[in-house]
Amino acid sequence: MLYGTVLGIHAAAMGTALTLLVASELLLLLGRRGTRKPVALAFLSSRIAGPLVMVGIVAGIALVFIGGWSLLTPWLVISLILIATLVTVEAKFVREWQARAQAALRDAATGPAVAAVVGETRALYGRLAMLTIFALVAVLMTMKADVIPFA
């Protein structure tokens, strides 16, 4: 019962966070035209996703212990490596851009200035890489042994 409840919390938090992050990217696409409102909504979506990811991570850690999983289980090791990669990509490609973009919105930047910040290719690739890694972790954790036959 406890495992099922924690699993539900984990899945709901991570699924909602992933959905919000995808929505954020779609809103940023609209913001490439210099429209401020979608960009502001994209950052709001990301701010909501952040705490949901933290809840999902805490629930995931609890699941490892409640479920009696070994920390050396192949799907778990691969997932942890992917999560570390996600954090690295965020730090190298997205964090600085996000601060600049939020500053541009706060400073009442004009449409072209917003479009320029939102349209930065390096940050776009970083965000898309993060979404891809997040989705890979979700697939891996959902499929577990079905994805990795020796798990």
C-alpha positions in Angstrom: 0.0 0.0 0.0 2.7 2.5 1.0 4.8 1.6 -2.1 1.7 2.2 -4.4 1.0 5.5 -2.7 4.6 6.7 -3.0 4.7 5.4 -6.6 1.6 7.4 -7.4 3.1 10.6 -5.9 6.4 10.0 -7.8 4.6 9.4 -11.2 2.2 12.2 -10.8 4.9 14.7 -9.8 7.3 13.7 -12.5 4.6 13.4 -15.2 3.2 16.8 -14.4 6.7 18.3 -14.3 7.5 16.9 -17.7 4.2 18.2 -19.1 4.9 21.6 -17.7 8.4 21.7 -19.2 7.1 20.7 -22.6 4.4 23.4 -22.3 7.2 25.9 -21.4 9.1 25.1 -24.6 6.0 25.5 -26.7 5.3 28.9 -25.0 8.9 29.9 -25.7 8.4 29.1 -29.3 5.6 31.7 -29.3 7.9 34.1 -27.5 10.4 34.0 -30.4 8.2 36.5 -32.1 9.0 39.0 -29.3 5.7 38.4 -27.5 6.4 38.8 -23.7 3.3 37.1 -22.3 4.1 33.5 -23.5 7.7 33.9 -22.3 6.4 35.0 -18.8 4.0 32.0 -18.8 6.9 29.7 -19.9 8.9 30.8 -16.9 6.0 30.4 -14.6 5.5 26.9 -15.9 9.2 26.1 -15.2 9.0 27.5 -11.7 6.0 25.2 -11.0 7.8 22.2 -12.5 10.9 22.7 -10.3 9.3 21.9 -7.0 7.3 19.0 -8.6 10.6 17.5 -9.8 11.9 17.8 -6.3 8.8 16.0 -4.9 9.3 13.3 -7.6 12.9 12.8 -6.7 12.2 12.5 -3.0 9.4 10.0 -3.7 11.7 8.2 -6.1 14.4 7.9 -3.5 11.8 6.6 -1.0 10.7 4.0 -3.6 14.2 2.7 -3.9 14.3 2.0 -0.1 10.6 0.9 0.3 10.9 -1.4 -2.7 14.2 -2.9 -1.6 16.0 -2.0 -4.8 19.7 -2.3 -4.9 21.5 0.9 -5.8 23.5 -1.2 -8.3 20.4 -2.3 -10.2 21.4 -1.5 -13.9 18.3 0.6 -14.7 18.8 2.6 -11.6 22.5 3.2 -12.2 21.7 4.3 -15.8 18.9 6.6 -14.6 21.2 8.2 -12.0 23.8 8.8 -14.7 21.2 10.3 -17.0 20.0 12.5 -14.1 23.5 13.7 -13.5 23.9 14.5 -17.2 20.6 16.4 -17.1 21.9 18.6 -14.2 25.1 19.2 -16.0 23.4 20.2 -19.2 21.1 22.6 -17.3 24.1 24.2 -15.5 26.2 24.6 -18.7 23.6 25.5 -21.3 20.4 26.8 -19.6 20.9 28.4 -16.2 22.8 31.5 -17.4 20.4 32.0 -20.3 17.4 31.7 -18.0 18.7 34.4 -15.8 19.3 36.7 -18.8 15.9 36.0 -20.2 14.1 36.7 -16.9 16.1 39.9 -16.5 15.0 41.0 -20.0 11.4 40.4 -19.0 11.8 42.2 -15.7 13.5 45.2 -17.4 10.6 45.6 -19.7 12.6 44.7 -22.8 11.2 45.5 -26.1 9.8 42.7 -28.4 13.0 42.4 -30.4 15.1 42.1 -27.2 12.8 39.4 -25.9 12.9 37.6 -29.2 16.7 37.7 -29.2 17.1 36.2 -25.8 14.4 33.6 -26.3 15.8 32.6 -29.6 19.4 31.8 -28.4 20.3 28.5 -30.1 22.7 27.3 -27.4 20.0 27.5 -24.8 17.4 26.0 -27.1 19.6 22.9 -27.7 20.3 22.7 -24.0 16.6 22.8 -23.1 15.7 20.2 -25.8 18.5 18.0 -24.5 17.1 18.3 -21.0 13.6 17.3 -22.2 15.0 14.4 -24.1 17.0 13.1 -21.1 14.0 13.6 -18.8 11.9 11.6 -21.2 14.6 8.9 -21.4 14.7 8.6 -17.6 10.9 8.3 -17.5 10.9 5.5 -20.1 13.8 3.7 -18.4 12.1 3.9 -15.0 8.7 2.8 -16.4 10.1 -0.1 -18.4 12.9 -1.1 -16.1 13.9 -4.7 -17.0 12.0 -4.6 -20.3 14.4 -2.0 -21.6 17.6 -3.5 -20.1 17.4 -7.3 -20.4 20.2 -7.9 -17.8 18.5 -5.8 -15.1 
